[in-house]
């Protein structure tokens, strides 16, 4: 029996605690949205509730553990939507997805692990279409600003020019935020897997890796791994670490929207480092540092040393003050086949990976409950833009501190 609209599984994780606070503020217990928190430790759940005082007194806490499938099944069967913040998803995510697919329960998460998404799609998409479960991965900073930023730009292009842009690029103009231990753990696990699996390494360099097997896309994509000068931005750019997941989500969106951006659609992402020669120096330094980190993470002794000494541990992350001080400004440039151009931007008002991600994730779940019926969007593995469309943009602007605008 579905007692709840939403259950937040992993409420005591770093992002889960932030999201619990957001939900208590926006959707108070006893209101028209029924929701609960869940996790594997009853004591930690009790401590979390106590930290929010009277606002959380009536909040239901459910004990569930991914190592106990029966507990996961009971949790999933009691709600319309599961939010999962339990990662690395490649290690702990499948039991929840499997249960949602089996029981027809909707699901969203904040994963940035393309290899795991691919595995889940391959294993469960057919069953999700039958059961009616809508599975929506990457509903945080990976990859809502990128996916919905492209979607927003393409809406304008279609209305103004009667055609979609055949090329779109996203550039991080400014961003202030810090990584948490959970994100680092997911990244390190993905690198560890890739060093052992040749097929996984091939998947991680394929921009169409998350598209359906019958996709028609063959256009060679830009894979920025070194510093470059961007003429559209009149600035130097460097590789953007989140591009690995965002680019694949955007191309999957195109495929799920019947290739409406075009079969020859191109998309890439990078970080702006500056307009002067110092920007070039910064792009070179950042690229070298990123390459050095990836190399060190691929070698077991240096990976172990980094994990033990310099990298944040799971449960660690930016302070509440740092989250509030965070922000991001993403710029999009789209061009049609005949050379017409549109520029848009997406801004967020919190630390991108945590303060802002929590709000995006929460609103994604609410959107599934309140706005997108199963007759509008049937069961299957969706991307944020392909399932939510403009509806989530309106929600994010109204509630979550994001703005989408044309330059």
C-alpha positions in Angstrom: 0.0 0.0 0.0 1.4 3.4 -1.0 1.2 5.4 2.3 3.5 8.2 1.0 4.0 10.3 -2.0 7.8 10.4 -1.5 10.4 8.5 0.6 13.9 10.0 0.8 16.2 7.0 1.1 19.7 7.9 2.4 18.4 10.7 4.5 21.5 10.6 6.8 23.9 11.0 3.9 25.5 14.4 3.3 23.1 15.4 0.5 20.3 13.5 2.3 20.5 15.8 5.3 20.4 18.9 3.2 17.5 17.6 1.2 15.6 16.7 4.4 16.0 20.3 5.6 14.8 21.5 2.2 11.7 19.3 2.2 10.8 20.3 5.8 10.9 23.9 4.7 9.1 23.6 1.4 6.7 20.7 2.2 6.1 20.6 5.9 5.0 17.4 7.6 1.2 17.2 7.7 0.8 19.1 4.5 -0.7 18.0 1.2 2.5 16.2 0.2 3.1 13.1 2.3 6.8 12.1 2.7 9.1 10.1 4.9 12.8 9.6 5.4 14.7 6.2 5.3 18.1 4.8 6.0 19.9 1.8 7.3 20.5 3.2 10.9 17.6 3.8 13.2 19.8 5.8 15.6 21.1 8.0 12.9 17.6 8.7 11.6 16.5 9.6 15.1 19.5 11.9 15.5 18.7 13.6 12.1 15.0 14.1 13.2 16.1 15.6 16.5 18.5 18.1 14.7 15.5 19.7 13.0 13.5 20.1 16.2 9.7 20.3 16.3 9.4 20.6 12.5 10.5 16.9 12.2 8.7 15.4 15.2 6.0 13.8 13.1 8.3 12.8 10.3 8.2 9.1 9.8 11.6 7.3 9.7 11.9 3.9 8.0 14.8 1.5 8.4 15.9 -0.1 5.1 19.3 -1.5 4.0 20.4 -2.3 0.5 22.0 -5.5 1.9 18.4 -6.6 2.9 16.3 -6.8 -0.2 13.1 -7.5 1.8 13.5 -4.2 3.7 14.1 -2.3 0.4 11.0 -3.9 -1.1 8.8 -3.0 1.9 10.0 0.6 1.7 9.6 0.9 -2.1 6.1 -0.7 -1.9 4.9 2.0 0.5 5.5 5.1 -1.7 4.8 6.6 -5.1 8.4 7.9 -5.6 11.8 7.0 -4.1 14.6 9.5 -3.9 17.9 7.7 -3.5 21.1 9.4 -2.3 22.8 6.2 -1.4 26.0 6.0 -3.4 28.3 5.1 -4.9 25.4 3.8 -6.9 27.5 1.2 -8.7 28.0 -0.4 -5.2 24.7 0.2 -3.5 22.1 1.4 -6.1 20.8 -1.6 -7.9 18.6 -3.2 -5.1 16.5 0.0 -5.0 16.2 0.3 -8.8 15.3 -3.4 -9.1 12.6 -3.0 -6.5 11.1 0.1 -8.1 11.0 -1.5 -11.5 9.3 -4.6 -10.1 6.7 -2.7 -8.1 6.1 0.1 -10.6 7.4 2.8 -8.2 8.9 6.0 -9.7 12.5 6.8 -8.8 15.1 9.6 -9.0 18.7 10.0 -7.9 21.7 12.2 -8.3 24.2 9.7 -9.9 27.0 10.8 -12.1 28.1 7.3 -12.9 27.4 6.6 -16.6 28.6 3.0 -16.4 26.0 2.2 -13.7 23.2 4.0 -15.6 24.1 1.9 -18.7 23.9 -1.3 -16.6 20.5 -0.4 -15.1 19.0 0.5 -18.5 20.2 -2.7 -20.1 18.9 -4.8 -17.2 15.6 -3.2 -16.3 14.3 -0.9 -19.0 11.9 -3.4 -20.6 10.5 -4.4 -17.2 10.1 -0.7 -16.3 8.0 -0.1 -19.4 5.7 -3.0 -18.4 5.4 -2.0 -14.7 5.1 1.7 -15.2 8.1 2.7 -13.1 9.6 6.0 -14.3 13.4 5.8 -13.5 15.1 9.2 -13.7 18.8 9.3 -13.0 21.0 12.3 -12.7 18.6 14.8 -11.1 21.2 17.0 -9.4 24.0 19.2 -10.7 24.7 16.1 -12.8 22.8 16.8 -15.0 19.7 19.0 -14.7 21.4 22.4 -15.5 23.1 21.0 -18.6 20.1 18.9 -19.8 17.5 21.5 -19.1 19.7 24.3 -20.3 20.0 22.7 -23.7 16.2 21.9 -23.7 15.4 25.6 -22.8 17.7 26.9 -25.5 16.2 24.5 -28.1 12.6 25.6 -27.2 13.6 29.2 -28.0 15.3 28.1 -31.2 12.3 26.2 -32.4 9.9 29.0 -31.7 12.1 31.7 -33.2 13.7 30.0 -36.1 11.4 27.1 -36.8 14.3 24.7 -36.3 16.5 23.4 -33.5 20.1 24.2 -33.1 22.4 21.6 -34.6 25.3 22.5 -32.3 25.2 23.6 -28.6 28.0 24.2 -26.2 27.9 24.8 -22.5 30.6 26.9 -20.8 31.0 27.2 -17.0 31.5 31.0 -16.6 31.8 31.0 -12.8 31.2 28.4 -10.2 31.9 28.2 -6.4 31.5 25.0 -4.5 33.3 22.1 -3.0 33.2 18.3 -3.4 31.9 15.9 -0.7 33.3 12.6 0.2 30.3 10.8 -1.4 31.0 12.4 -4.8 34.7 11.6 -4.5 34.0 8.0 -3.5 31.8 7.6 -6.6 34.5 9.0 -8.9 37.2 6.9 -7.4 35.1 3.7 -7.7 34.4 4.5 -11.4 38.1 5.0 -12.1 38.9 1.8 -10.2 36.4 -0.2 -12.3 37.7 1.3 -15.5 41.3 0.3 -14.8 40.1 -3.4 -14.8 37.5 -3.4 -17.5 38.3 -2.6 -21.1 34.7 -2.5 -22.2 34.0 0.0 -19.5 36.8 2.2 -20.8 35.3 2.1 -24.2 31.9 3.1 -22.8 33.4 6.0 -20.9 34.7 7.5 -24.2 31.5 7.0 -26.2 29.3 10.1 -26.1 26.3 8.0 -27.2 26.8 5.3 -24.5 23.5 5.9 -22.9 21.4 6.2 -26.1 19.2 3.2 -27.1 21.0 0.6 -29.2 19.1 1.6 -32.3 20.1 5.2 -32.2 21.1 6.8 -35.5 23.8 9.1 -34.2 27.2 8.9 -35.9 28.4 12.5 -35.8 31.9 12.9 -34.2 31.7 14.9 -31.0 34.2 17.3 -29.5 36.0 15.7 -26.6 37.9 18.5 -24.9 40.8 17.2 -22.9 43.3 20.0 -23.4 43.3 23.8 -23.1 41.7 25.6 -26.0 40.6 29.1 -27.1 36.9 29.4 -27.6 36.1 32.0 -30.3 32.4 32.2 -29.3 33.3 33.1 -25.8 36.5 35.0 -26.7 38.1 33.2 -23.8 40.3 30.2 -22.9 38.6 27.1 -21.8 39.7 23.9 -19.9 38.0 20.5 -19.5 35.0 20.3 -17.2 35.0 17.3 -15.0 31.1 16.8 -15.1 31.1 16.7 -18.9 31.6 12.9 -18.8 28.1 12.4 -17.5 26.3 15.5 -18.8 27.1 15.0 -22.4 25.8 11.5 -22.4 22.6 12.5 -20.6 22.0 15.3 -23.2 22.4 12.9 -26.1 20.1 10.3 -24.4 17.5 13.1 -24.1 17.8 13.8 -27.8 17.3 10.1 -28.6 14.3 9.9 -26.2 12.7 13.0 -27.8 12.7 11.2 -31.2 16.0 12.8 -32.2 14.4 16.2 -32.4 17.7 18.1 -31.9 18.8 16.3 -35.1 20.7 13.2 -35.9 23.9 15.2 -36.4 23.5 17.2 -33.2 26.8 18.2 -31.5 27.2 19.1 -27.8 30.2 19.8 -25.6 31.1 21.4 -22.3 34.1 23.2 -20.8 35.2 25.7 -18.2 36.1 29.3 -19.0 39.4 30.2 -17.4 39.9 33.8 -18.7 40.3 36.0 -21.7 43.9 37.1 -21.3 47.1 35.1 -21.5 46.6 34.3 -17.9 43.4 32.5 -18.9 45.6 30.3 -21.2 48.0 29.6 -18.4 45.1 28.7 -16.1 43.5 26.4 -18.7 46.9 24.7 -19.1 47.4 24.3 -15.4 43.9 23.0 -14.8 44.1 20.5 -17.6 47.4 19.2 -16.4 46.2 19.0 -12.8 43.0 17.1 -13.9 45.1 14.7 -16.0 47.5 14.1 -13.1 44.6 13.4 -10.7 43.1 10.9 -13.1 46.4 9.2 -13.6 47.1 9.0 -9.8 43.6 7.7 -9.2 44.1 4.9 -11.7 47.2 3.6 -9.9 46.3 1.5 -6.8 49.1 2.8 -4.4 48.6 6.5 -5.2 44.8 6.0 -5.2 45.0 4.5 -1.7 47.3 7.3 -0.5 44.9 10.0 -1.8 41.9 8.4 -0.2 43.7 8.1 3.1 45.3 11.5 3.3 43.9 14.3 1.0 40.4 13.4 -0.3 37.2 14.0 1.8 35.6 10.9 3.3 32.0 9.9 2.8 29.8 12.0 5.0 32.2 15.0 4.7 31.5 18.0 2.6 31.1 21.8 2.5 29.8 23.6 5.6 26.3 25.1 5.6 27.9 28.5 5.3 29.9 27.4 2.3 26.8 25.9 0.7 25.0 29.2 1.1 28.0 31.1 -0.4 28.1 28.8 -3.4 26.7 29.6 -6.9 27.1 28.8 -10.6 26.7 30.6 -13.9 26.5 28.4 -17.0 26.4 29.8 -20.5 25.0 28.1 -23.6 25.6 28.9 -27.2 23.5 27.3 -29.9 23.7 27.5 -33.7 21.4 26.3 -36.4 22.5 24.7 -39.6 22.1 28.1 -41.4 24.1 30.0 -38.8 21.5 31.6 -36.6 22.7 31.8 -33.0 21.0 31.8 -29.5 22.7 32.4 -26.2 21.2 31.4 -22.9 22.3 31.0 -19.3 21.4 29.0 -16.2 22.2 30.3 -12.8 22.0 28.6 -9.4 22.1 30.2 -5.9 23.9 27.5 -3.8 26.9 25.2 -3.8 26.2 23.3 -7.1 26.9 19.8 -5.9 25.1 19.9 -2.6 23.0 23.0 -1.7 21.6 23.3 -5.2 21.6 19.6 -6.0 19.4 18.8 -3.0 16.8 21.3 -4.1 16.8 20.0 -7.7 16.5 16.4 -6.5 13.6 17.2 -4.2 11.7 19.2 -6.9 12.3 16.3 -9.4 10.5 13.9 -7.1 7.7 16.4 -6.4 7.3 16.9 -10.1 6.9 13.2 -10.7 4.1 13.1 -8.0 2.3 16.3 -8.8 2.9 17.3 -12.4 3.7 14.4 -14.7 1.1 11.7 -14.8 1.8 8.1 -16.0 -0.5 8.7 -19.0 1.7 11.7 -19.9 5.0 9.8 -19.5 4.9 6.0 -19.2 7.3 3.7 -17.5 10.9 3.5 -18.6 14.3 5.0 -18.0 14.1 8.8 -18.7 16.4 11.8 -18.5 15.3 15.0 -16.6 14.6 16.9 -19.8 12.8 14.1 -21.6 10.4 13.4 -18.7 9.9 16.8 -17.1 10.3 19.2 -20.0 9.5 22.8 -19.3 7.5 21.9 -16.1 10.6 21.3 -14.0 12.1 24.6 -15.2 9.0 26.4 -13.8 9.4 24.5 -10.5 13.1 25.1 -10.2 12.7 28.8 -10.8 9.8 29.1 -8.3 11.3 27.0 -5.5 14.9 26.0 -6.0 16.9 29.2 -6.7 17.6 28.5 -10.4 17.0 30.8 -13.3 16.9 30.1 -17.0 17.2 33.1 -19.3 18.3 34.3 -22.7 21.4 36.4 -22.8 
